[in-house]
Each structure stands twice: as C-alpha cells, then as structure tokens.
Amino acid sequence: MPEANTDYRRIGENVRRARHYRGMTLDQLAGLIGRSKSWLSRVENGVLPLEKRRDIAAIADALQVSASDLLGEGASMIPRMRGYGDLTRLREVLLGSRLTSPPDVPARPLEELTAVANGPLLAARRASDHIAQSRLLPDLIAELHVHVNTGDEQTKARALRLLIDACAAATFLLRNNSRWELAWIAADRAVQAAEMLGDPIAAAEAAFPAAHAQLSVGRSRALRETGRVADSIEAHLGDDRRAHQVYGMLRLSAALAAVIDGDHTAAGEQADEAARIADRIGDHADAWQWFGPANVAVWQCMLAVETGEPGRALQRVETADLSMLPQGRRSALHIELARAHAMLGNTREFVQELRAAERLDPPRVHHNPLVRELVSTQLERARRATGARDLRGLAYRIGVV
C-alpha cells in the first residue's frame, strides 16, 4: 500500500492562502469571480469541492496565480506505487538534450525505432502500462535526437515525425503522473520538431500535446489557440484520415477552451464539428490520439459535466460503443461519470465509477487533483454512509488521508 501523502492540501486551502497573500477579503474575491461570499467560504473550508475548470481558472486569474498553484505541487519523481513507473530516466533525456544537441548514445536503425513505436510502445499506451512506457520512451526519444542530427534529409524528416509522436506520448505519461513541468518540456520538444519539419499537419499534431501538457484547468495560450490551429489546417486535410483525426482532436480541445471561458455556444459548435468528422471517418484501432465517435462521446460527457449538466453527461455515453477505446480513455470516462454522480449526490455510484477508473489506469486517478478534491469532499459527507469503507480505501490510495 502507498504511504499517505502528508503534503496534500485541499484546493480550497490553497485558495485561502493565495487570497490572504493578495490581501483580499472573501467579499472582494467573490465579487471578482461572480460568486457569492458564502459559496467561496464553503469552498475554502472544504464543504464544496472546487473541481470545475472554469471556477479554478477564474479564481486563479483573480488572485494572479497559475491554476497549478491552486492544484498543488506535482508528484515526486520517486513513484509511490510500483505500477506508476520510474520517470527518472525520461527526465534525464529531456533535460539533457536539445534537438540540435543530441545525447551521446548509440542509435538503433530508424526502422527498428519505428517498430518499437508502433509495436510495444503503442501496446503499452493502449494498456495504460506506465512501467513499459517509462522504460521504452527515454531510449526512443534519445536515439531519435541522434537521427535528427546525423541522418540525411529523408531520415531526418522521418525521425522528426516519429519524435513528435514520442514526445506527445511522453507528455501525457508525465502529465498523468503530475510531472507537469516535464510534460511541458516534452510537448515543447514536439513543437520544435514540427517547426523543424515545416509541415502544417505536423505542427497541428504538436499543438495538441502542448495544449494538454497541463491538466486543462487554466486558460493556457496553447489551449486557447487550438481553434485557430484547426482553422489553419482545414484546407490541408484532403483525404488523409490522420489529418482529419488531428483536426477533430483540436476541435474538441477548442470546445474545452470555450467551456472554460464560459462560452457554451462556441463550445457546442466546436464539439459538433468534431462529432461530424468522427461520424464520417469512424473508429479505428490506430487512430491518432484515439479520435473517433467513441472518444468524442467521452469528451462530450466531460463537456456536459463542465457545464453543470450531469444528467446529460450520463445519457451521452449510454449508447456509445467504447470497445475500441484504450484503457486510459475508458478510465477518463469513468472519472467524468464519477464527477456527474457526485453532482447528483449519488455517493455509491461515484465510488463505483472511480474504482472502475482506478482499475484501468491507477496513476490517472491517483494523481488527478480534481479527483482528490472530490474524494475529500465525498469522504467528509459519507463517513457513516453505505459505501464509506470503499471510499476510505480509495482516499488512502490517492493519498488524501
């Protein structure tokens, strides 16, 4: 069993600390974010969970801090559970190399590296196997840097494309383990590779991990620009299925950005465009970032939760065929369903959904600050209720008790 995380602090506590540091009263901050003083007081005292992205972003803006400051510090590089994987080597590769200054390592042939990326690494990503990903990615990224600097023009282009995908995979592995700063470095490396390649679709591919290197709770420039990037590649899509998948994922990202900004109309338009593309091309096991009708349904569920429509969130996935989704996306869906049930006061269903998410991808659940916030609140409400035993166990594994 993992040790309890004694450094954990509720998001509401972080809000109070930041508010006091800025010298603001409850009335002043509540007025700036358009909420009541009583609502803000309940958030700071842990009575209400602060788990909606729009609320977190608004408070962060008003207090002139980053959203990550409110969410708390990232996790230690030393994993709390064996299944998390050791990210130390990946950190060394990212911090010890640049595109123009590769690490001093021997590089396998590019065909062999391509086979690793499309074989064991892809399988590990689909299975949410963090140990395998953390073992495969460091050498893959390091050796691709070598090919970028030593290969001929054709080899360099192939290595750059593969590096964009590898850095995107590293971005999400690091983000889901709360290594947000390193996740941004991995995403930025993908952006640099795309710029060197000079291809608009490749640039759009790199824009996606850059937009989601953080936990999408703030108004990051990279997330806000996803709609513009999608607009810029629309004329270049042609008949390329992968390009359409990139376009669709950027539209979903733009929908999330619009929700955080409170523009539900724009969010609906962006999500509808993504759904239109998904319905036309269908689901595919090798889809880029798993784009297709099933993943669109997961995103639409999340968007409904963010707009405060838990009933619609639950209905959205009732008829969706999720069989082709990888474990990580199914885990993400269970997290959103848990959030919907929490809104509806369904404690038993909330716990069931989070336990389902945890079985599929433990680090995604354990390191998610929005999940920790909800679990802490539900634990306070349900200490003597049916299901509290399971909830306490979940809280212990997450590290909030």
MARPAZA-168478 format. One record per residue: residue number from 0; x, y, z of N, C-alpha, C in turn; residue in one letter. Coordinates in steps of 0.2 Angstrom, whole numbers, plus 5000, padded with zeros to 4 digits. Layout:
k  n_c1  n_c2  n_c3  ca_c1  ca_c2  ca_c3  c_c1  c_c2  c_c3  r
NUM  X  Y  Z  X  Y  Z  X  Y  Z  A
...
END
This chain:
k  n_c1  n_c2  n_c3  ca_c1  ca_c2  ca_c3  c_c1  c_c2  c_c3  r
0  5004  4994  5000  5000  5000  5000  5004  5006  5000  M
1  5002  5012  4997  5006  5018  4997  5006  5021  5003  P
2  5011  5025  5005  5011  5029  5011  5006  5035  5010  E
3  5003  5037  5015  4999  5043  5014  5003  5049  5012  A
4  5000  5053  5009  5003  5059  5006  5002  5065  5011  N
5  5007  5066  5016  5006  5071  5021  5006  5078  5019  T
6  5009  5079  5012  5009  5086  5010  5003  5088  5006  D
7  4998  5083  5006  4992  5085  5002  4988  5091  5005  Y
8  4986  5096  5001  4982  5101  5004  4976  5102  4999  R
9  4970  5103  5002  4964  5104  4998  4965  5110  4994  R
10  4962  5110  4988  4962  5116  4983  4959  5122  4987  I
11  4954  5121  4991  4951  5127  4995  4956  5130  4999  G
12  4960  5126  5002  4965  5128  5007  4970  5133  5003  E
13  4972  5130  4997  4977  5134  4993  4974  5141  4991  N
14  4967  5141  4989  4964  5147  4988  4964  5152  4994  V
15  4963  5149  5000  4963  5154  5006  4970  5157  5006  R
16  4975  5153  5006  4982  5155  5007  4984  5160  5001  R
17  4982  5159  4995  4983  5164  4990  4979  5171  4991  A
18  4973  5170  4993  4969  5176  4995  4972  5180  5000  R
19  4974  5177  5006  4977  5180  5011  4983  5184  5009  H
20  4987  5180  5005  4994  5183  5002  4992  5189  4998  Y
21  4987  5189  4994  4985  5195  4990  4981  5201  4994  R
22  4980  5199  5000  4976  5204  5005  4969  5205  5003  G
23  4966  5200  5000  4959  5201  4998  4954  5198  5003  M
24  4948  5201  5004  4943  5198  5008  4939  5193  5004  T
25  4935  5189  5008  4931  5185  5004  4926  5188  5000  L
26  4923  5194  5002  4919  5198  4998  4922  5200  4991  D
27  4928  5203  4992  4932  5205  4986  4933  5200  4981  Q
28  4936  5194  4983  4937  5189  4978  4930  5186  4975  L
29  4925  5185  4980  4919  5183  4977  4916  5187  4972  A
30  4917  5194  4973  4915  5199  4968  4918  5198  4961  G
31  4925  5197  4962  4929  5197  4956  4927  5191  4951  L
32  4925  5185  4955  4924  5179  4951  4916  5178  4950  I
33  4912  5183  4952  4905  5182  4951  4901  5177  4955  G
34  4904  5175  4961  4901  5171  4965  4899  5174  4972  R
35  4895  5170  4976  4893  5173  4982  4899  5172  4988  S
36  4899  5176  4993  4904  5175  4998  4903  5169  5002  K
37  4896  5166  5002  4895  5160  5006  4898  5154  5002  S
38  4897  5155  4995  4900  5149  4991  4907  5149  4991  W
39  4911  5155  4991  4918  5155  4992  4920  5152  4999  L
40  4917  5154  5004  4918  5152  5011  4918  5144  5011  S
41  4913  5141  5008  4912  5134  5008  4917  5131  5005  R
42  4919  5134  4999  4925  5131  4995  4931  5131  4999  V
43  4933  5136  5002  4939  5137  5006  4939  5132  5012  E
44  4933  5131  5015  4933  5127  5021  4932  5119  5019  N
45  4932  5118  5013  4931  5111  5011  4924  5108  5011  G
46  4919  5112  5011  4912  5110  5011  4910  5108  5004  V
47  4912  5112  4999  4911  5112  4992  4917  5110  4989  L
48  4917  5105  4984  4923  5104  4980  4924  5109  4975  P
49  4930  5111  4974  4932  5116  4968  4935  5111  4963  L
50  4931  5109  4958  4933  5104  4953  4931  5106  4946  E
51  4928  5111  4945  4926  5114  4938  4932  5118  4936  K
52  4934  5117  4930  4939  5120  4927  4938  5128  4926  R
53  4932  5130  4925  4930  5137  4924  4931  5140  4931  R
54  4929  5137  4936  4929  5141  4943  4937  5141  4945  D
55  4940  5136  4944  4948  5136  4945  4951  5142  4941  I
56  4950  5142  4935  4953  5147  4931  4951  5154  4933  A
57  4945  5155  4934  4943  5162  4936  4946  5164  4943  A
58  4946  5159  4948  4950  5161  4954  4957  5162  4953  I
59  4960  5158  4949  4967  5159  4948  4969  5166  4944  A
60  4964  5168  4940  4965  5174  4936  4964  5180  4941  D
61  4959  5179  4946  4958  5185  4951  4964  5185  4956  A
62  4967  5180  4958  4972  5180  4963  4979  5181  4959  L
63  4979  5181  4953  4985  5182  4949  4990  5177  4951  Q
64  4988  5170  4951  4992  5164  4951  4990  5160  4946  V
65  4994  5155  4945  4993  5150  4940  4988  5144  4943  S
66  4984  5141  4938  4979  5136  4941  4983  5131  4944  A
67  4989  5129  4942  4993  5124  4945  4995  5126  4952  S
68  4996  5132  4954  4997  5134  4961  4991  5132  4965  D
69  4985  5133  4963  4979  5131  4967  4979  5123  4967  L
70  4981  5120  4962  4980  5112  4962  4985  5109  4966  L
71  4991  5112  4968  4996  5110  4972  5002  5108  4968  G
72  5007  5105  4972  5013  5103  4969  5013  5097  4965  E
73  5017  5096  4960  5017  5089  4957  5020  5084  4961  G
74  5020  5078  4959  5022  5072  4962  5029  5071  4962  A
75  5032  5068  4967  5039  5066  4967  5041  5062  4962  S
76  5047  5062  4959  5050  5058  4954  5050  5051  4957  M
77  5050  5050  4963  5050  5043  4966  5043  5040  4966  I
78  5041  5035  4963  5034  5033  4962  5032  5030  4969  P
79  5026  5032  4971  5023  5030  4977  5020  5023  4976  R
80  5019  5020  4970  5016  5014  4969  5020  5011  4963  M
81  5022  5004  4964  5026  5001  4959  5023  5002  4952  R
82  5016  5002  4951  5013  5002  4944  5014  5009  4941  G
83  5016  5014  4945  5017  5021  4942  5022  5021  4937  Y
84  5028  5017  4938  5033  5018  4933  5038  5023  4936  G
85  5045  5022  4934  5050  5027  4936  5052  5031  4930  D
86  5051  5038  4931  5051  5043  4926  5058  5046  4926  L
87  5063  5044  4931  5069  5047  4931  5073  5048  4925  T
88  5073  5042  4921  5077  5042  4915  5074  5046  4910  R
89  5068  5047  4909  5064  5051  4905  5066  5058  4906  L
90  5066  5060  4913  5068  5067  4914  5075  5068  4912  R
91  5080  5064  4913  5087  5065  4911  5087  5066  4904  E
92  5084  5062  4900  5084  5063  4892  5081  5070  4890  V
93  5076  5072  4893  5073  5078  4891  5077  5084  4893  L
94  5080  5084  4899  5083  5089  4902  5091  5089  4899  L
95  5093  5084  4897  5100  5083  4895  5101  5083  4887  G
96  5096  5085  4884  5097  5085  4876  5093  5091  4873  S
97  5094  5093  4867  5091  5098  4863  5090  5095  4856  R
98  5086  5097  4852  5085  5095  4845  5092  5096  4842  L
99  5096  5101  4843  5102  5102  4840  5108  5099  4844  T
100  5107  5096  4849  5112  5094  4854  5110  5087  4856  S
101  5110  5082  4853  5108  5075  4855  5112  5072  4860  P
102  5109  5068  4864  5113  5064  4869  5119  5060  4866  P
103  5124  5058  4870  5129  5054  4867  5128  5047  4868  D
104  5123  5044  4864  5121  5037  4864  5121  5034  4857  V
105  5122  5028  4857  5122  5024  4850  5114  5024  4848  P
106  5113  5025  4842  5106  5024  4840  5105  5018  4835  A
107  5099  5015  4837  5097  5009  4833  5095  5012  4826  R
108  5094  5007  4821  5092  5009  4814  5085  5012  4815  P
109  5083  5017  4811  5076  5020  4812  5071  5016  4811  L
110  5072  5010  4806  5066  5005  4805  5065  5002  4812  E
111  5070  5001  4816  5069  4997  4822  5066  5002  4827  E
112  5067  5008  4827  5064  5013  4832  5057  5014  4830  L
113  5055  5014  4823  5048  5014  4821  5044  5008  4823  T
114  5048  5002  4823  5044  4996  4825  5043  4996  4833  A
115  5047  4999  4837  5046  5000  4844  5040  5005  4845  V
116  5040  5010  4842  5035  5015  4842  5028  5012  4841  A
117  5028  5008  4835  5021  5006  4833  5020  4999  4836  N
118  5024  4996  4839  5023  4989  4842  5022  4990  4850  G
119  5028  4988  4854  5027  4988  4861  5025  4995  4864  P
120  5027  5000  4861  5025  5007  4864  5018  5008  4863  L
121  5016  5007  4857  5008  5008  4856  5004  5003  4861  L
122  5006  4997  4861  5003  4992  4865  5003  4995  4873  A
123  5008  4997  4875  5009  5000  4882  5004  5006  4883  A
124  5004  5010  4878  5000  5016  4878  4992  5014  4879  R
125  4990  5009  4875  4983  5007  4874  4982  5003  4881  R
126  4986  5000  4884  4985  4996  4890  4986  5001  4897  A
127  4988  5007  4896  4990  5012  4901  4995  5008  4906  S
128  5000  5005  4902  5006  5002  4906  5011  5007  4907  D
129  5011  5011  4913  5016  5016  4914  5023  5014  4915  H
130  5023  5008  4917  5030  5005  4918  5033  5004  4911  I
131  5030  5001  4907  5033  4999  4900  5034  5006  4896  A
132  5029  5011  4897  5031  5017  4893  5037  5021  4896  Q
133  5037  5021  4903  5043  5024  4906  5050  5020  4904  S
134  5049  5014  4902  5055  5010  4900  5057  5011  4893  R
135  5052  5012  4889  5053  5012  4881  5055  5019  4879  L
136  5051  5024  4882  5051  5031  4879  5058  5035  4880  L
137  5062  5034  4885  5068  5038  4886  5073  5036  4880  P
138  5074  5029  4879  5079  5027  4874  5076  5029  4867  D
139  5070  5028  4866  5067  5030  4859  5068  5038  4858  L
140  5067  5042  4863  5067  5049  4861  5075  5051  4861  I
141  5079  5048  4865  5086  5050  4864  5089  5048  4857  A
142  5087  5042  4855  5090  5039  4849  5087  5043  4843  E
143  5081  5045  4843  5078  5049  4838  5082  5056  4837  L
144  5084  5059  4843  5088  5065  4843  5094  5064  4839  H
145  5097  5058  4840  5103  5057  4836  5102  5056  4828  V
146  5096  5053  4826  5095  5053  4819  5093  5060  4816  H
147  5090  5064  4820  5088  5071  4818  5095  5074  4816  V
148  5100  5073  4820  5106  5077  4819  5111  5073  4814  N
149  5110  5067  4813  5115  5063  4809  5113  5060  4802  T
150  5106  5060  4802  5103  5057  4796  5103  5062  4790  G
151  5102  5059  4784  5101  5063  4778  5094  5066  4778  D
152  5092  5070  4773  5086  5074  4774  5080  5069  4775  E
153  5080  5064  4771  5074  5059  4772  5074  5056  4779  Q
154  5079  5054  4781  5080  5051  4788  5078  5056  4793  T
155  5080  5062  4792  5079  5067  4797  5072  5068  4797  K
156  5068  5069  4792  5061  5070  4792  5057  5065  4795  A
157  5059  5058  4793  5056  5053  4797  5057  5053  4804  R
158  5063  5054  4806  5064  5054  4813  5060  5060  4817  A
159  5060  5066  4814  5056  5071  4817  5049  5069  4818  L
160  5046  5066  4813  5039  5064  4813  5038  5059  4819  R
161  5042  5054  4819  5042  5050  4825  5043  5053  4832  L
162  5048  5058  4832  5049  5061  4838  5043  5065  4840  L
163  5039  5068  4836  5033  5072  4838  5028  5067  4842  I
164  5027  5061  4839  5023  5056  4842  5026  5054  4849  D
165  5032  5052  4849  5035  5050  4855  5035  5055  4861  A
166  5036  5062  4859  5036  5067  4864  5029  5068  4866  C
167  5024  5067  4861  5017  5068  4863  5015  5062  4869  A
168  5017  5056  4867  5016  5051  4872  5020  5052  4879  A
169  5026  5055  4878  5029  5057  4885  5025  5062  4888  A
170  5022  5067  4885  5019  5072  4888  5013  5070  4892  T
171  5009  5065  4889  5003  5063  4893  5005  5058  4898  F
172  5011  5054  4897  5013  5050  4903  5015  5054  4909  L
173  5019  5059  4907  5021  5064  4913  5016  5068  4916  L
174  5011  5070  4912  5005  5074  4915  5001  5070  4919  R
175  5000  5063  4917  4996  5059  4921  4999  5057  4927  N
176  5006  5058  4928  5009  5057  4934  5011  5063  4938  N
177  5008  5069  4936  5008  5075  4939  5015  5078  4938  S
178  5019  5076  4933  5025  5080  4932  5024  5085  4926  R
179  5020  5090  4928  5018  5095  4923  5023  5099  4920  W
180  5028  5101  4924  5034  5105  4921  5037  5100  4915  E
181  5039  5094  4917  5042  5090  4912  5037  5088  4906  L
182  5031  5088  4908  5026  5087  4902  5026  5093  4897  A
183  5027  5099  4900  5028  5104  4895  5034  5104  4891  W
184  5039  5102  4894  5046  5102  4891  5045  5096  4885  I
185  5042  5091  4886  5041  5086  4881  5036  5088  4876  A
186  5031  5092  4877  5027  5095  4872  5030  5100  4868  A
187  5034  5104  4871  5038  5109  4868  5043  5106  4863  D
188  5046  5101  4865  5051  5097  4861  5047  5095  4854  R
189  5041  5093  4855  5037  5091  4849  5036  5097  4845  A
190  5034  5102  4848  5033  5109  4844  5039  5110  4840  V
191  5045  5110  4843  5051  5112  4840  5053  5107  4834  Q
192  5051  5101  4835  5052  5096  4830  5047  5097  4824  A
193  5041  5099  4825  5037  5101  4820  5039  5107  4816  A
194  5042  5112  4820  5044  5118  4817  5050  5117  4812  E
195  5054  5112  4814  5060  5110  4810  5058  5106  4804  M
196  5052  5103  4805  5049  5099  4799  5046  5103  4794  L
197  5043  5109  4796  5040  5113  4792  5033  5111  4788  G
198  5030  5107  4792  5023  5104  4789  5018  5106  4793  D
199  5012  5109  4790  5007  5112  4794  5003  5106  4798  P
200  5002  5100  4795  4999  5095  4799  5003  5093  4805  I
201  5010  5092  4804  5014  5090  4809  5014  5096  4815  A
202  5013  5102  4813  5013  5107  4818  5006  5107  4822  A
203  5001  5105  4818  4995  5104  4822  4995  5098  4827  A
204  4998  5093  4825  4999  5087  4829  5003  5089  4835  E
205  5008  5093  4835  5012  5095  4841  5008  5100  4845  A
206  5003  5104  4842  4999  5109  4846  4995  5105  4851  A
207  4993  5099  4849  4988  5095  4854  4992  5094  4861  F
208  4998  5090  4861  5001  5089  4867  5002  5096  4871  P
209  5004  5101  4867  5006  5107  4870  5000  5110  4874  A
210  4994  5109  4871  4988  5112  4874  4986  5108  4880  A
211  4988  5102  4881  4986  5097  4886  4992  5095  4891  H
212  4997  5098  4890  5003  5097  4895  5001  5098  4902  A
213  4997  5103  4903  4994  5104  4910  4987  5100  4910  Q
214  4984  5101  4916  4978  5097  4917  4971  5101  4914  L
215  4972  5106  4910  4967  5109  4906  4962  5113  4911  S
216  4965  5116  4917  4961  5119  4921  4962  5127  4921  V
217  4967  5129  4917  4968  5136  4916  4967  5138  4909  G
218  4968  5144  4908  4967  5147  4901  4974  5148  4898  R
219  4977  5142  4897  4984  5142  4894  4983  5145  4887  S
220  4988  5148  4884  4988  5151  4877  4988  5145  4872  R
221  4991  5139  4874  4991  5134  4869  4984  5131  4869  A
222  4981  5130  4874  4974  5128  4874  4969  5132  4870  L
223  4970  5139  4871  4966  5144  4868  4967  5144  4861  R
224  4973  5142  4858  4974  5143  4851  4972  5137  4847  E
225  4970  5132  4850  4968  5126  4847  4963  5127  4841  T
226  4958  5131  4842  4953  5133  4837  4956  5136  4831  G
227  4961  5140  4832  4964  5144  4827  4969  5139  4823  R
228  4972  5134  4827  4976  5129  4823  4972  5125  4819  V
229  4966  5123  4821  4961  5119  4817  4959  5122  4811  A
230  4958  5129  4812  4956  5133  4806  4962  5133  4801  D
231  4968  5133  4803  4973  5134  4799  4975  5128  4795  S
232  4973  5122  4797  4974  5116  4793  4968  5113  4789  I
233  4962  5116  4790  4956  5114  4787  4957  5113  4779  E
234  4960  5118  4776  4961  5117  4769  4967  5112  4767  A
235  4970  5109  4772  4976  5105  4770  4974  5097  4772  H
236  4967  5096  4774  4965  5090  4776  4965  5084  4770  L
237  4963  5086  4765  4962  5082  4759  4958  5075  4761  G
238  4961  5070  4759  4958  5063  4760  4962  5059  4765  D
239  4967  5063  4769  4971  5060  4774  4967  5059  4780  D
240  4966  5052  4782  4962  5051  4788  4966  5054  4794  R
241  4972  5053  4795  4976  5055  4801  4975  5063  4802  R
242  4975  5066  4796  4975  5074  4796  4968  5075  4799  A
243  4963  5072  4797  4956  5073  4799  4955  5071  4807  H
244  4959  5066  4809  4959  5065  4816  4962  5070  4820  Q
245  4968  5073  4818  4971  5079  4821  4966  5085  4821  V
246  4963  5086  4816  4958  5092  4816  4953  5091  4821  Y
247  4950  5085  4821  4945  5083  4826  4947  5084  4833  G
248  4953  5082  4835  4955  5082  4842  4956  5090  4844  M
249  4959  5094  4839  4959  5101  4840  4953  5104  4841  L
250  4948  5102  4837  4941  5105  4838  4938  5103  4845  R
251  4939  5097  4848  4937  5095  4854  4941  5099  4860  L
252  4947  5101  4858  4951  5105  4863  4949  5112  4863  S
253  4947  5114  4857  4944  5121  4857  4937  5122  4860  A
254  4934  5116  4860  4927  5116  4864  4929  5117  4872  A
255  4934  5113  4874  4935  5114  4881  4938  5121  4883  L
256  4942  5124  4879  4944  5130  4880  4938  5135  4880  A
257  4933  5134  4876  4927  5138  4876  4923  5137  4882  A
258  4923  5131  4885  4919  5130  4891  4922  5133  4897  V
259  4929  5133  4897  4932  5136  4902  4931  5144  4902  I
260  4931  5147  4896  4929  5154  4895  4922  5156  4896  D
261  4918  5150  4897  4911  5152  4899  4906  5153  4892  G
262  4909  5151  4886  4906  5152  4880  4903  5145  4878  D
263  4897  5143  4880  4894  5137  4879  4892  5136  4872  H
264  4890  5142  4869  4888  5141  4862  4894  5139  4857  T
265  4900  5143  4858  4906  5141  4854  4908  5134  4856  A
266  4907  5132  4862  4909  5125  4864  4905  5120  4860  A
267  4899  5121  4860  4894  5117  4856  4896  5116  4849  G
268  4898  5122  4846  4899  5122  4839  4906  5118  4837  E
269  4911  5119  4842  4917  5115  4841  4916  5108  4842  Q
270  4912  5106  4847  4911  5099  4848  4907  5096  4843  A
271  4902  5099  4840  4898  5097  4835  4902  5096  4828  D
272  4907  5100  4827  4911  5099  4821  4915  5093  4822  E
273  4918  5092  4828  4922  5086  4829  4918  5080  4828  A
274  4912  5080  4831  4907  5074  4830  4906  5073  4823  A
275  4905  5078  4819  4903  5077  4812  4909  5073  4808  R
276  4915  5075  4810  4921  5072  4807  4922  5065  4809  I
277  4920  5064  4816  4921  5057  4819  4916  5052  4816  A
278  4910  5055  4815  4905  5050  4812  4906  5048  4805  D
279  4910  5053  4801  4912  5052  4794  4917  5047  4793  R
280  4922  5047  4798  4928  5043  4797  4928  5036  4802  I
281  4924  5036  4807  4923  5031  4811  4928  5030  4816  G
282  4928  5024  4820  4933  5022  4825  4938  5018  4821  D
283  4944  5018  4823  4950  5014  4821  4955  5013  4826  H
284  4957  5007  4827  4962  5005  4832  4968  5009  4832  A
285  4970  5011  4826  4976  5015  4826  4975  5022  4825  D
286  4969  5025  4827  4968  5032  4826  4972  5036  4830  A
287  4974  5042  4827  4978  5047  4831  4975  5049  4837  W
288  4978  5049  4843  4975  5051  4849  4968  5048  4850  Q
289  4967  5042  4847  4961  5038  4848  4955  5042  4846  W
290  4956  5047  4841  4950  5051  4839  4945  5046  4835  F
291  4938  5047  4836  4933  5043  4833  4927  5045  4837  G
292  4921  5042  4835  4915  5043  4838  4915  5041  4846  P
293  4919  5036  4848  4919  5034  4855  4922  5039  4859  A
294  4928  5041  4857  4932  5046  4860  4928  5053  4861  N
295  4925  5055  4855  4921  5061  4855  4915  5060  4861  V
296  4912  5054  4861  4907  5053  4867  4910  5055  4874  A
297  4916  5053  4875  4920  5054  4881  4921  5061  4882  V
298  4923  5065  4877  4924  5072  4878  4917  5076  4879  W
299  4912  5073  4875  4905  5077  4876  4903  5075  4883  Q
300  4904  5070  4886  4902  5068  4893  4906  5073  4898  C
301  4912  5074  4896  4916  5079  4901  4914  5086  4900  M
302  4912  5088  4894  4910  5095  4892  4903  5096  4896  L
303  4899  5091  4896  4892  5091  4899  4893  5092  4907  A
304  4898  5089  4910  4900  5089  4917  4902  5096  4918  V
305  4907  5099  4914  4909  5106  4915  4904  5111  4914  E
306  4899  5110  4911  4893  5115  4910  4888  5114  4915  T
307  4889  5109  4920  4884  5108  4925  4878  5104  4923  G
308  4879  5099  4918  4873  5095  4916  4875  5088  4917  E
309  4875  5086  4923  4877  5079  4925  4872  5074  4921  P
310  4866  5075  4921  4861  5070  4918  4863  5069  4911  G
311  4864  5075  4907  4866  5074  4900  4872  5071  4899  R
312  4877  5072  4904  4883  5068  4904  4882  5060  4904  A
313  4878  5058  4909  4877  5051  4909  4873  5048  4903  L
314  4869  5052  4900  4865  5050  4894  4869  5049  4888  Q
315  4874  5054  4888  4878  5054  4882  4882  5048  4880  R
316  4884  5044  4885  4888  5038  4884  4884  5031  4885  V
317  4877  5032  4885  4873  5026  4886  4873  5021  4880  E
318  4873  5024  4874  4873  5020  4868  4880  5020  4865  T
319  4885  5023  4867  4891  5023  4864  4895  5017  4864  A
320  4898  5015  4859  4902  5009  4858  4909  5011  4860  D
321  4911  5009  4866  4918  5011  4869  4923  5005  4868  L
322  4921  5000  4864  4926  4994  4864  4932  4995  4861  S
323  4933  5000  4857  4939  5001  4853  4944  5006  4857  M
324  4941  5009  4863  4945  5014  4866  4950  5011  4870  L
325  4956  5014  4871  4961  5011  4875  4959  5012  4883  P
326  4963  5009  4887  4961  5009  4894  4961  5016  4897  Q
327  4966  5020  4895  4967  5027  4898  4960  5031  4896  G
328  4958  5031  4890  4952  5034  4888  4946  5032  4892  R
329  4945  5025  4893  4940  5022  4897  4940  5025  4904  R
330  4946  5025  4907  4947  5027  4913  4945  5035  4914  S
331  4947  5039  4909  4945  5046  4909  4937  5046  4909  A
332  4934  5042  4905  4927  5042  4905  4924  5040  4912  L
333  4926  5035  4915  4924  5034  4922  4925  5039  4927  H
334  4930  5043  4926  4931  5049  4930  4926  5054  4929  I
335  4924  5055  4923  4919  5060  4921  4912  5058  4924  E
336  4911  5051  4923  4904  5049  4926  4904  5049  4933  L
337  4910  5048  4937  4910  5049  4944  4909  5057  4946  A
338  4911  5061  4942  4910  5068  4943  4903  5070  4942  R
339  4900  5067  4937  4892  5068  4936  4888  5065  4942  A
340  4890  5059  4945  4886  5056  4950  4888  5060  4957  H
341  4894  5063  4957  4895  5067  4963  4890  5073  4963  A
342  4889  5076  4957  4885  5082  4956  4877  5080  4958  M
343  4876  5074  4957  4869  5072  4958  4868  5069  4965  L
344  4873  5069  4969  4873  5066  4976  4873  5058  4976  G
345  4875  5055  4971  4875  5048  4971  4882  5045  4973  N
346  4883  5044  4980  4889  5043  4983  4891  5036  4980  T
347  4887  5031  4981  4888  5024  4979  4891  5024  4972  R
348  4887  5027  4967  4889  5027  4960  4896  5030  4959  E
349  4897  5036  4963  4903  5040  4962  4909  5035  4964  F
350  4908  5031  4969  4914  5027  4971  4915  5021  4966  V
351  4909  5019  4964  4910  5013  4959  4913  5016  4952  Q
352  4912  5021  4950  4915  5024  4944  4922  5025  4945  E
353  4924  5028  4951  4931  5030  4952  4935  5023  4953  L
354  4932  5018  4956  4936  5012  4957  4937  5009  4950  R
355  4932  5009  4945  4932  5007  4939  4938  5010  4935  A
356  4938  5017  4936  4944  5021  4933  4950  5019  4935  A
357  4951  5018  4942  4957  5016  4945  4959  5009  4943  E
358  4955  5004  4942  4957  4998  4939  4960  4998  4932  R
359  4958  5003  4928  4960  5004  4921  4967  5008  4921  L
360  4968  5013  4925  4973  5017  4925  4974  5020  4932  D
361  4978  5017  4936  4978  5020  4943  4982  5026  4944  P
362  4987  5028  4940  4990  5034  4941  4986  5040  4938  P
363  4982  5039  4933  4977  5044  4931  4973  5046  4936  R
364  4970  5042  4940  4966  5043  4946  4969  5046  4952  V
365  4975  5043  4954  4978  5045  4960  4982  5052  4959  H
366  4984  5054  4953  4987  5060  4953  4983  5066  4950  H
367  4976  5064  4949  4972  5070  4947  4969  5074  4953  N
368  4971  5080  4953  4969  5085  4958  4962  5086  4959  P
369  4958  5085  4953  4951  5086  4953  4948  5080  4957  L
370  4950  5074  4955  4948  5068  4959  4949  5069  4966  V
371  4955  5071  4968  4957  5071  4975  4952  5076  4979  R
372  4951  5081  4975  4946  5086  4978  4939  5083  4979  E
373  4937  5080  4974  4930  5077  4975  4930  5071  4980  L
374  4935  5067  4981  4936  5062  4985  4936  5064  4993  V
375  4940  5070  4994  4940  5073  5000  4933  5075  5002  S
376  4930  5079  4998  4923  5081  5000  4918  5075  5001  T
377  4918  5070  4997  4913  5065  4997  4915  5061  5004  Q
378  4921  5061  5006  4923  5057  5012  4920  5061  5018  L
379  4920  5067  5018  4918  5071  5023  4910  5070  5024  E
380  4907  5069  5018  4900  5068  5018  4897  5061  5020  R
381  4901  5057  5019  4899  5050  5019  4903  5045  5024  A
382  4905  5048  5029  4909  5044  5034  4905  5038  5037  R
383  4899  5039  5037  4895  5034  5040  4890  5031  5035  R
384  4890  5033  5029  4885  5031  5024  4887  5024  5021  A
385  4883  5021  5018  4884  5015  5014  4890  5016  5009  T
386  4895  5012  5009  4900  5013  5004  4906  5017  5006  G
387  4905  5020  5013  4911  5024  5015  4917  5020  5016  A
388  4917  5013  5017  4923  5009  5018  4927  5009  5011  R
389  4923  5008  5006  4927  5009  4999  4929  5016  4998  D
390  4926  5021  5000  4928  5027  4999  4934  5029  5003  L
391  4935  5026  5009  4941  5027  5013  4947  5024  5010  R
392  4945  5018  5007  4951  5014  5004  4954  5018  4998  G
393  4949  5021  4994  4951  5025  4988  4955  5031  4990  L
394  4952  5034  4996  4956  5040  4998  4963  5039  5000  A
395  4963  5033  5003  4970  5031  5006  4975  5030  5000  Y
396  4972  5027  4995  4977  5025  4989  4978  5031  4985  R
397  4974  5036  4985  4975  5043  4982  4980  5047  4986  I
398  4980  5046  4992  4984  5050  4997  4981  5056  5000  G
399  4975  5056  5001  4972  5062  5004  4970  5060  5011  V
400  4972  5054  5014  4971  5053  5021  4977  5049  5023  V
END
